[in-house]
Amino acid sequence: MGIEKIEKSVNRARKITHQLLGHVKKSGSQFSKVNLKTLVHEILGLLKKEIKDKQITINWETQNDKIIIWSDPYQIRQVLINLLNNAVHALEQNGFISISFNEIKNNVILEIKDNGVGIPKDNLRKIFDPFFSTKSFDEGSGLGLFVVHKIIDGLDGEIEVTSEVGKGTCFKIQLPKKFENESESR
């Protein structure tokens, strides 16, 4: 029993380290054209087994095949992995995830909605805090949404969350189509 607890602690520490290193790794940022819809499809492919096992329906609420922004694909991928993985884990059998994109002026709005367990009002204020988690010790580090918030903020975007217990959660992300960093504005 003692070795099992140690293994769980080591795995949790490794997960925390990878998330923090992924967030800190800024010097290697490469900005390029990013097709958000293609990236979402890629992440859903990574979650295919869990989606199939729970018989989750994916609803696309957009007709555009190309939703292009100029950003860091590595960081956007990390955001999508965290949000879609959380949505899948919040769902029971036969749940659904709705994904929509809207282009408004110089921004793209991405919404990821699920009909999962929802987030209690008291927790909504804390979900972007480091190490806050409602998952058990060996399931979550409490860094996923903290990292998501930091990445979106660093890309000059915004993130909002609405949720109702027993009805589901919606994450709404606004990202600029063209990211302007300090070196471009000089």
Secondary structure, DSSP 4 states (H G I P E B T S, - for coil): -HHHHHHHHHHHHHHHHHHHHHHH--TT---EEEEHHHHHHHHHHHTHHHHHHTTPEEEE----S--EEEE-HHHHHHHHHHHHHHHHHH--TT-EEEEEEEEETTEEEEEEEE-SS---HHHHTTTTSTT--SS-TTT--S-HHHHHHHHHHHTT-EEEEEEETTTEEEEEEEEESB---HHHH-
